[in-house]
Amino acid sequence: MGARSRLRWPVWAVVVIGLAGAGYAWYKRGKPAIDPAREYRTAVVTRGSVVQAVTANGQISPVKSVQVGSQVSGIIQSIYVDYNSPVTNGQVIAQIDPSTFKQNLTQAEAELSNAEAALELAQLNHRRAKELHSNQLITQADYDKTIVDLHQAEAAKKMREAAVERARVELSRTTITAPVNGIVISRNVDVGQTVAASFNTPTLFLIANDLAKMQIEAMVSEADVGGVEEGQRVEFTVDAFPTRKFEGFVKQVRYAPITNQNVVNYVTVVDVENPDLKLRPGMTANASIITARRDGVLRIPTSAFLFRPKETPGSSARTNVRSMPLAATQARTNNPSTNQIVQSASPDNTAPTPPWVAEGRSPNGFEEVRRWMDSLTPEQREAARARMREQMGGAGGGMGMRRGQGIGMQGGFGSGRTAPARQAEEGPVSRTVYVLEKGPDGKPTGTPRPVQILTGINDGAYTEVIEGLNEDDIVVLGLNTTTSTTTTGMRPGGIFGPAMPPMRGPR
């Protein structure tokens, strides 16, 4: 009996294991391999605002400030104002010791009196000589000498008069007055200090004309200055009030470059209203110059453009690409980093070179591109469409063009020239994102499929969608860490992560 039981046990074990395997296979075939809602990180296309801005730093300063100095040398005798003192035009703010200058004036006036006496003597001699000459009692030479002496006496008097006036001006300059209405920002002298104005004019006071109106001299880099224009709105903060946002407007973008350590910047002057006098001269402003703003537009997270699914052998993403209108695609794919034209048309039907490519320039807007397309023959136009369709799907659902191989907005078909992606200036850009379909319960289902879209401005976090997506569409942002191990066969450490086994050299 024991022997027969030992013989039957392996048979039942094999039957049980077989049934369990069949049940597991039936269960796996009836259930999806991976739930997309758990495998992918997704976001819903929503409507909102997208604000594109250029950041810059600069110092706050008064719109008009005057340096008050001294044109004469001497000892500061009195100071009548201090820091933050309000002053009016012509108000006495300091006094230099006038003793020396009063003596100079007295001496000049005495020399003037002496010159006037000499002039009177010369006039008398001239009158006497004139009478004697008329009676022929003196020679002509003696008479001419009296005329010259009279002219010299008149010139000497004028010189002494000028010396007196100069002494009076220098005496008046010992009294320092305010040249404008404003507030004293700085005082650089004290009573008893000697002011030397022999070689340059020393600065005694700095007066701000009106602290209610300030300005920021922001340093904008050469990469961002192309989008900055006069009249644009500016938001900025200062360290003294980190939670408060101040506003201003671009007043001037200066052409003169400022180079510091091989970095080229341009000064952008921003006008700021300061009615409560919270902003003070010298504060550092962290400014954001708003170059473009879109309200109530479709937008998606910018990180959606970084996702690319793992390609499987034999798969082709071009059959899943949602096509766009040709005219919009031809005119708007102008970013060399996101487009590629593959010249696969037959030689007989190849489109001619665009005129802007032949002339080595950029097209004059989208209208010139459209007119060029309309001028092609049906065969050439079909060749251009074939190139565009090849470009749309030829990258395997990727970003599209490789850098520097764009459609002729900069260098024409197949050009190697590159240009910065200035969306706000050069128009919409063609990009690729991956979309998941929604099931009856509203959750994402299926596998991601590439969709070609047109994008506008972006603020770093969100990008404006002009064409290609609808509200509530689900775009893929990336893979969840918990499912990346199952789908890729690797641990969460990634390709170069710590879970990678150490490499061994050849034995």
Wavefront OBJ file of the C-alpha trace (Angstrom):
o trace
v 0.000 0.000 0.000
v 2.808 2.395 0.848
v 4.590 1.646 -2.429
v 1.462 2.319 -4.543
v 0.948 5.713 -2.761
v 4.510 6.686 -3.469
v 3.944 5.937 -7.167
v 0.698 7.972 -7.407
v 2.033 11.158 -5.747
v 4.170 12.425 -8.693
v 1.217 12.023 -11.089
v -1.078 14.180 -8.979
v 1.677 16.717 -8.491
v 2.167 17.027 -12.258
v -1.602 17.429 -12.789
v -1.890 20.143 -10.132
v 1.097 22.074 -11.499
v -0.271 21.832 -15.060
v -3.696 23.149 -14.019
v -2.118 26.008 -12.115
v -0.006 26.982 -15.152
v -3.012 26.867 -17.482
v -5.038 29.025 -15.106
v -2.265 31.556 -14.810
v -1.890 31.704 -18.615
v -5.655 32.227 -19.034
v -5.576 34.944 -16.363
v -2.653 36.746 -17.976
v -4.224 36.607 -21.451
v -7.485 38.061 -20.211
v -5.771 40.941 -18.316
v -3.780 43.825 -19.885
v -0.052 43.484 -19.448
v 0.410 46.951 -17.959
v -2.049 49.611 -16.877
v -1.154 52.856 -18.720
v -2.523 54.892 -15.827
v 0.145 53.344 -13.613
v 2.938 53.047 -16.171
v 3.023 56.673 -17.386
v 3.049 60.057 -15.765
v 0.466 62.083 -17.634
v -1.051 65.550 -17.731
v -4.307 66.885 -19.108
v -4.350 69.663 -21.695
v -5.889 72.674 -19.963
v -6.542 76.331 -20.615
v -4.695 79.033 -18.778
v -2.165 81.828 -19.056
v 1.364 81.560 -20.383
v 3.745 84.427 -19.661
v 7.143 84.537 -21.351
v 9.638 86.740 -19.564
v 13.309 87.728 -19.602
v 15.023 87.947 -16.231
v 17.606 90.602 -15.426
v 19.166 92.273 -12.411
v 19.988 95.911 -11.855
v 20.226 98.717 -9.340
v 17.510 101.216 -8.506
v 18.489 104.852 -8.879
v 16.740 108.230 -9.048
v 15.692 109.405 -12.485
v 17.604 112.674 -11.934
v 20.320 113.219 -9.351
v 22.682 116.203 -9.088
v 26.163 116.239 -7.602
v 26.736 119.526 -5.788
v 30.369 120.591 -5.663
v 32.561 123.609 -5.036
v 34.447 125.671 -7.596
v 36.623 127.398 -4.988
v 38.964 126.106 -2.330
v 38.595 126.829 1.343
v 37.490 125.618 4.761
v 33.867 124.534 5.317
v 32.527 127.096 7.745
v 28.899 126.002 8.056
v 26.599 123.173 6.856
v 22.856 123.795 6.910
v 21.480 120.418 5.691
v 22.014 116.747 6.469
v 21.040 113.353 5.050
v 17.397 113.117 3.886
v 16.928 116.889 4.200
v 14.436 118.309 1.689
v 15.828 121.318 -0.184
v 14.544 123.838 -2.700
v 16.224 125.451 -5.648
v 18.537 128.261 -4.442
v 18.502 127.267 -0.762
v 21.823 127.766 1.057
v 23.131 124.368 2.127
v 26.776 125.127 3.051
v 29.207 128.024 3.540
v 32.946 128.145 2.804
v 35.060 130.601 4.795
v 34.903 133.828 2.681
v 37.683 135.805 4.422
v 40.300 135.349 1.736
v 37.847 136.096 -1.056
v 36.641 139.290 0.647
v 40.244 140.513 0.798
v 40.712 139.693 -2.865
v 37.624 141.735 -3.686
v 38.870 144.709 -1.656
v 42.231 144.607 -3.412
v 40.590 144.398 -6.830
v 38.362 147.382 -6.056
v 41.436 149.436 -4.972
v 43.269 148.609 -8.182
v 40.155 149.656 -10.103
v 40.178 153.060 -8.359
v 43.833 153.497 -9.298
v 43.046 152.688 -12.918
v 40.208 155.199 -12.951
v 42.583 157.949 -11.669
v 45.128 157.109 -14.355
v 42.385 157.356 -16.950
v 41.405 160.845 -15.741
v 45.042 162.006 -16.038
v 45.290 160.604 -19.550
v 42.105 162.405 -20.556
v 43.432 165.766 -19.227
v 46.770 165.379 -21.028
v 44.965 164.567 -24.258
v 42.764 167.684 -24.051
v 45.782 169.968 -23.420
v 47.774 168.402 -26.222
v 44.863 168.801 -28.566
v 44.699 172.613 -27.915
v 48.461 172.993 -28.291
v 48.487 170.961 -31.468
v 45.738 173.101 -32.968
v 47.937 176.193 -32.358
v 50.963 174.295 -33.712
v 52.799 174.617 -30.386
v 53.700 170.894 -30.130
v 54.791 168.384 -32.663
v 52.597 165.741 -34.154
v 54.520 163.025 -32.336
v 53.764 164.493 -28.919
v 50.084 164.726 -29.781
v 49.933 161.104 -30.987
v 51.557 159.927 -27.741
v 48.733 161.476 -25.658
v 46.183 159.567 -27.760
v 47.965 156.248 -27.114
v 48.243 156.982 -23.382
v 44.486 157.632 -23.248
v 43.681 154.310 -24.916
v 45.998 152.429 -22.572
v 44.337 154.033 -19.545
v 40.906 153.017 -20.811
v 42.072 149.390 -21.315
v 43.626 149.279 -17.849
v 40.342 150.408 -16.318
v 38.438 147.592 -18.084
v 40.974 145.037 -16.825
v 40.520 146.235 -13.251
v 36.761 146.162 -13.600
v 36.981 142.498 -14.755
v 39.208 141.671 -11.804
v 36.652 143.134 -9.425
v 33.840 141.154 -11.047
v 35.896 137.943 -10.834
v 36.584 138.551 -7.151
v 32.863 139.073 -6.523
v 31.986 135.811 -8.346
v 34.554 133.842 -6.354
v 33.214 135.366 -3.163
v 29.669 134.361 -4.123
v 30.813 130.818 -4.791
v 31.757 130.400 -1.168
v 28.011 130.110 -0.531
v 26.820 126.633 -1.709
v 23.172 126.526 -2.805
v 20.894 123.706 -3.980
v 20.551 123.658 -7.796
v 17.219 121.743 -7.842
v 14.328 120.794 -5.609
v 14.855 117.414 -4.005
v 16.247 115.420 -1.101
v 19.836 115.214 0.077
v 20.955 111.621 -0.410
v 24.560 111.968 0.705
v 26.777 114.529 2.471
v 30.504 114.123 1.924
v 31.951 117.010 4.019
v 31.934 118.204 7.622
v 32.460 121.569 9.249
v 36.164 122.466 9.359
v 37.100 120.275 6.436
v 39.262 121.880 3.746
v 37.959 121.709 0.195
v 40.607 121.712 -2.544
v 39.239 122.593 -5.961
v 42.544 123.177 -7.731
v 42.417 120.192 -10.131
v 38.878 118.848 -9.976
v 35.564 119.815 -8.452
v 34.955 117.960 -5.169
v 31.463 116.551 -4.564
v 29.956 117.947 -1.390
v 26.356 116.716 -1.640
v 24.240 114.393 -3.799
v 20.665 115.593 -4.274
v 17.922 113.423 -5.821
v 15.404 115.469 -7.736
v 12.327 113.279 -7.032
v 12.390 109.927 -5.222
v 8.751 109.284 -6.211
v 10.026 108.418 -9.696
v 12.847 105.903 -9.876
v 14.502 103.829 -12.576
v 16.254 100.474 -12.874
v 19.320 99.992 -15.037
v 18.929 96.263 -15.677
v 21.605 94.196 -17.406
v 20.042 92.052 -20.156
v 22.204 89.402 -21.811
v 22.783 89.430 -25.544
v 20.806 86.182 -25.902
v 17.637 87.808 -24.515
v 17.894 91.419 -25.659
v 16.271 90.633 -29.022
v 12.878 90.191 -27.378
v 13.033 93.303 -25.183
v 11.300 96.425 -26.507
v 10.260 99.805 -25.167
v 6.909 99.888 -23.402
v 6.976 96.266 -22.169
v 5.705 95.614 -18.664
v 8.238 94.711 -15.978
v 7.698 92.984 -12.637
v 10.460 93.029 -10.050
v 11.202 92.383 -6.394
v 13.772 93.712 -3.968
v 15.346 91.978 -0.999
v 13.835 94.482 1.420
v 10.287 93.432 0.407
v 10.592 89.852 -0.885
v 6.826 89.184 -0.919
v 5.837 92.367 -2.739
v 5.889 92.725 -6.510
v 6.633 96.123 -7.978
v 5.844 97.124 -11.529
v 7.450 99.290 -14.177
v 7.834 99.725 -17.929
v 10.799 99.538 -20.255
v 11.861 103.065 -21.129
v 15.028 102.471 -23.140
v 17.176 99.639 -24.464
v 20.643 101.045 -24.976
v 22.746 100.024 -27.937
v 26.080 100.350 -26.151
v 27.316 96.908 -25.015
v 28.855 96.268 -21.616
v 31.329 93.364 -21.581
v 32.347 91.743 -18.318
v 34.432 88.546 -18.348
v 33.494 87.896 -22.000
v 29.772 88.213 -21.190
v 27.990 90.855 -23.265
v 25.055 92.693 -21.674
v 22.929 95.662 -22.653
v 21.550 98.231 -20.225
v 17.754 98.337 -20.182
v 16.263 101.332 -18.366
v 12.971 100.656 -16.554
v 10.763 103.492 -15.277
v 9.278 102.836 -11.806
v 6.694 104.774 -9.810
v 7.592 105.048 -6.115
v 4.775 107.026 -4.464
v 5.271 105.538 -0.970
v 9.080 105.920 -1.142
v 9.607 102.254 -0.284
v 12.217 101.864 -3.003
v 15.541 103.442 -2.153
v 18.543 104.272 -4.325
v 21.040 101.455 -4.583
v 18.608 98.569 -4.004
v 19.112 95.517 -6.222
v 16.045 94.684 -8.315
v 15.357 91.177 -9.629
v 13.322 92.058 -12.719
v 11.230 89.983 -15.116
v 10.597 91.721 -18.429
v 7.380 90.313 -19.910
v 8.067 89.823 -23.618
v 4.851 87.928 -24.451
v 1.637 86.919 -22.714
v -1.235 84.628 -23.731
v -4.399 84.297 -21.649
v -6.980 81.532 -21.940
v -4.927 79.371 -24.323
v -4.334 75.643 -24.445
v -1.166 74.707 -22.616
v 0.774 71.602 -21.652
v 3.736 71.036 -19.332
v 7.003 71.688 -21.146
v 8.376 68.376 -19.867
v 6.027 66.567 -22.282
v 8.487 67.268 -25.122
v 11.212 65.244 -23.374
v 9.335 61.919 -23.330
v 10.209 59.309 -25.976
v 8.874 55.730 -25.740
v 11.116 52.728 -26.168
v 10.931 51.664 -29.815
v 10.174 48.051 -30.633
v 11.504 46.227 -33.728
v 9.275 46.726 -36.742
v 7.304 49.566 -35.191
v 6.742 52.755 -37.148
v 5.448 55.902 -35.560
v 4.708 57.667 -38.792
v 1.402 55.837 -39.299
v 0.175 57.193 -35.967
v 1.145 60.826 -36.476
v -1.838 63.128 -36.540
v -1.405 65.157 -39.729
v -1.692 68.924 -39.792
v -2.636 71.381 -42.544
v 0.206 71.566 -45.045
v 0.252 75.337 -45.356
v 0.564 75.788 -41.618
v 3.278 73.151 -41.433
v 5.247 74.566 -44.356
v 5.109 78.093 -42.965
v 5.627 77.419 -39.304
v 8.297 74.739 -39.004
v 11.116 77.174 -38.607
v 12.996 75.872 -35.601
v 16.179 74.050 -36.660
v 16.170 71.987 -33.458
v 12.747 70.423 -34.045
v 12.375 69.808 -37.777
v 13.988 67.786 -40.534
v 13.294 67.650 -44.254
v 14.320 64.393 -45.933
v 14.818 64.920 -49.635
v 13.286 61.699 -50.925
v 11.292 63.006 -53.871
v 12.136 61.841 -57.342
v 14.597 63.982 -59.315
v 11.933 64.898 -61.883
v 9.561 66.273 -59.263
v 12.025 68.023 -56.939
v 10.846 71.434 -55.726
v 13.110 74.338 -56.757
v 15.279 76.177 -54.275
v 13.299 78.845 -52.334
v 14.273 82.413 -53.293
v 15.297 83.352 -49.761
v 17.726 80.422 -49.719
v 19.273 81.475 -53.005
v 19.633 85.051 -51.713
v 21.040 83.938 -48.362
v 18.364 85.565 -46.223
v 15.297 84.733 -44.125
v 11.815 84.822 -45.728
v 9.719 87.930 -45.254
v 7.123 86.264 -43.058
v 4.801 83.342 -43.732
v 3.195 85.107 -46.694
v 6.330 84.744 -48.820
v 6.493 81.021 -48.012
v 2.822 80.618 -49.000
v 3.303 82.486 -52.296
v 6.289 80.296 -53.093
v 4.242 77.149 -52.484
v 1.445 78.466 -54.716
v 3.946 79.092 -57.526
v 4.984 75.411 -57.704
v 3.594 72.935 -60.194
v 1.329 70.158 -58.881
v 4.218 67.675 -59.154
v 6.614 69.967 -57.283
v 3.985 70.721 -54.661
v 3.410 66.989 -54.182
v 7.159 66.527 -53.785
v 7.175 69.194 -51.097
v 4.267 67.423 -49.381
v 6.167 64.141 -49.577
v 9.148 65.785 -47.933
v 6.950 67.132 -45.198
v 5.285 63.764 -44.591
v 8.725 62.167 -44.490
v 9.812 64.775 -41.967
v 6.730 64.285 -39.809
v 7.287 60.581 -39.259
v 10.848 59.938 -40.290
v 12.290 60.464 -36.836
v 10.440 57.550 -35.289
v 8.144 59.798 -33.314
v 11.008 61.807 -31.961
v 11.594 65.503 -31.834
v 11.737 65.687 -35.631
v 14.569 67.627 -37.187
v 18.096 67.482 -35.982
v 19.710 70.772 -35.108
v 20.813 72.772 -38.095
v 18.782 70.869 -40.750
v 15.674 72.966 -41.021
v 13.172 74.006 -43.624
v 14.295 77.194 -45.299
v 13.212 79.793 -42.751
v 16.912 80.233 -42.077
v 18.822 78.109 -44.501
v 16.278 76.399 -46.730
v 15.828 72.675 -47.296
v 18.634 70.673 -45.798
v 20.562 73.712 -44.700
v 23.150 73.356 -41.984
v 22.649 76.857 -40.579
v 21.276 77.206 -37.105
v 19.219 79.886 -35.429
v 18.029 80.386 -31.867
v 14.482 79.336 -31.104
v 12.819 82.720 -30.585
v 9.207 81.617 -30.597
v 7.794 84.993 -29.654
v 9.598 86.620 -32.607
v 9.743 83.958 -35.317
v 6.322 82.401 -34.889
v 5.001 78.938 -33.979
v 7.231 75.860 -33.884
v 6.417 72.262 -34.795
v 6.982 69.783 -31.936
v 6.060 66.173 -31.141
v 4.254 64.931 -28.039
v 2.779 61.556 -27.109
v -0.919 61.181 -26.331
v -2.947 58.474 -24.603
v -6.563 57.799 -25.517
v -9.217 57.986 -22.794
v -11.391 55.056 -21.871
v -15.092 55.143 -20.902
v -14.088 55.864 -17.316
v -11.915 58.802 -18.385
v -8.664 57.030 -17.559
v -5.835 56.707 -20.109
v -5.760 53.515 -22.166
v -3.686 52.006 -24.948
v -0.152 52.914 -25.902
v 1.221 56.420 -26.483
v 0.961 57.676 -30.038
v 2.946 60.627 -31.419
v 1.083 63.795 -32.319
v 2.617 66.697 -34.214
v 1.576 70.046 -32.735
v 2.311 73.734 -33.177
v 3.586 75.522 -30.092
v 3.829 79.180 -29.206
v 5.458 80.858 -26.246
v 6.527 79.115 -23.055
v 7.298 80.220 -19.529
v 9.500 77.292 -18.594
v 6.769 75.307 -16.863
v 4.047 75.461 -19.542
v 4.032 75.797 -23.327
v 1.251 77.272 -25.429
v -0.419 74.859 -27.872
v -1.655 76.549 -31.049
v -2.732 73.521 -33.056
v -2.768 69.736 -32.810
v -4.358 69.076 -29.384
v -7.760 69.547 -27.813
v -8.720 70.454 -24.301
v -8.752 67.456 -21.909
v -6.397 65.413 -24.121
v -3.920 63.351 -22.101
v -0.224 63.837 -22.872
v 2.574 61.664 -21.527
v 5.233 63.296 -19.372
v 7.347 60.233 -18.572
v 7.472 56.801 -16.980
v 6.586 56.080 -13.385
v 9.554 54.811 -11.397
v 7.610 51.822 -10.032
v 6.771 50.522 -13.501
v 9.972 51.410 -15.304
v 11.596 48.225 -13.956
v 8.872 46.036 -15.450
v 8.647 47.779 -18.805
v 12.331 48.188 -19.441
v 13.785 45.220 -17.581
v 16.066 47.456 -15.516
v 16.024 48.561 -11.931
v 15.090 52.123 -10.987
v 18.751 53.061 -10.957
v 18.622 53.533 -14.746
v 21.217 52.624 -17.293
v 24.033 54.206 -15.320
v 22.444 53.699 -11.870
v 23.811 51.800 -8.898
v 21.909 48.622 -9.859
v 24.134 48.219 -12.929
v 26.532 45.284 -12.397
v 30.230 46.135 -12.600
v 31.810 45.727 -16.005
v 34.569 43.186 -16.370
v 37.386 43.263 -18.802
v 38.285 40.413 -21.155
v 39.786 37.406 -19.520
l 1 2 3 4 5 6 7 8 9 10 11 12 13 14 15 16 17 18 19 20 21 22 23 24 25 26 27 28 29 30 31 32 33 34 35 36 37 38 39 40 41 42 43 44 45 46 47 48 49 50 51 52 53 54 55 56 57 58 59 60 61 62 63 64 65 66 67 68 69 70 71 72 73 74 75 76 77 78 79 80 81 82 83 84 85 86 87 88 89 90 91 92 93 94 95 96 97 98 99 100 101 102 103 104 105 106 107 108 109 110 111 112 113 114 115 116 117 118 119 120 121 122 123 124 125 126 127 128 129 130 131 132 133 134 135 136 137 138 139 140 141 142 143 144 145 146 147 148 149 150 151 152 153 154 155 156 157 158 159 160 161 162 163 164 165 166 167 168 169 170 171 172 173 174 175 176 177 178 179 180 181 182 183 184 185 186 187 188 189 190 191 192 193 194 195 196 197 198 199 200 201 202 203 204 205 206 207 208 209 210 211 212 213 214 215 216 217 218 219 220 221 222 223 224 225 226 227 228 229 230 231 232 233 234 235 236 237 238 239 240 241 242 243 244 245 246 247 248 249 250 251 252 253 254 255 256 257 258 259 260 261 262 263 264 265 266 267 268 269 270 271 272 273 274 275 276 277 278 279 280 281 282 283 284 285 286 287 288 289 290 291 292 293 294 295 296 297 298 299 300 301 302 303 304 305 306 307 308 309 310 311 312 313 314 315 316 317 318 319 320 321 322 323 324 325 326 327 328 329 330 331 332 333 334 335 336 337 338 339 340 341 342 343 344 345 346 347 348 349 350 351 352 353 354 355 356 357 358 359 360 361 362 363 364 365 366 367 368 369 370 371 372 373 374 375 376 377 378 379 380 381 382 383 384 385 386 387 388 389 390 391 392 393 394 395 396 397 398 399 400 401 402 403 404 405 406 407 408 409 410 411 412 413 414 415 416 417 418 419 420 421 422 423 424 425 426 427 428 429 430 431 432 433 434 435 436 437 438 439 440 441 442 443 444 445 446 447 448 449 450 451 452 453 454 455 456 457 458 459 460 461 462 463 464 465 466 467 468 469 470 471 472 473 474 475 476 477 478 479 480 481 482 483 484 485 486 487 488 489 490 491 492 493 494 495 496 497 498 499 500 501 502 503 504 505 506 507
